[in-house]
Amino acid sequence: MDRTHLRLPGAGEDHGNRVAGLAPLTGIAAGVGIGALLGVLRAAGWRPGTAIGCVTATVGALLGTNGPMMALGITDPRTWSAKDWAADVVPHLAYGGLTIGVLHGLDR
């Protein structure tokens, strides 16, 4: 959090838990934001196929969640193992597929 010049209150385990809690909050914000953006684009006429839509939603979610954590120095994907990458990519792929499935379902 040094880059923001903000300090989360607490010490030790309490502070660590607060920092760790930022990831789920970032994920919720990114998920809602990407879904809303894709809905707006769809309403404007952009209707990609399922594969392109899924990739777009997945990449958007990856950037929306990992980007802020990288910018704040909380994580560095260059240091992640294959297991770490899988643990990050698989849920984002599920999000992308589900989001596009819902958007396609709304067209019916």
Stockholm file with secondary structure:
# STOCKHOLM 1.0

chainA/1-108         MDRTHLRLPGAGEDHGNRVAGLAPLTGIAAGVGIGALLGVLRAAGWRPGTAIGCVTATVGALLGTNGPMMALGITDPRTWSAKDWAADVVPHLAYGGLTIGVLHGLDR
#=GR chainA/1-108 SS CGGGTCCCSCCTHHHHHHHHHHHHHHHHHHHHHHHHHHHHHHHTTCCCCHHHHHHHHHHHHHHHHHHHHHHTTSCCGGGCCHHHHHHHHHHHHHHHHHHHHHHHHHHC
#=GC SS_cons         CGGGTCCCSCCTHHHHHHHHHHHHHHHHHHHHHHHHHHHHHHHTTCCCCHHHHHHHHHHHHHHHHHHHHHHTTSCCGGGCCHHHHHHHHHHHHHHHHHHHHHHHHHHC
//
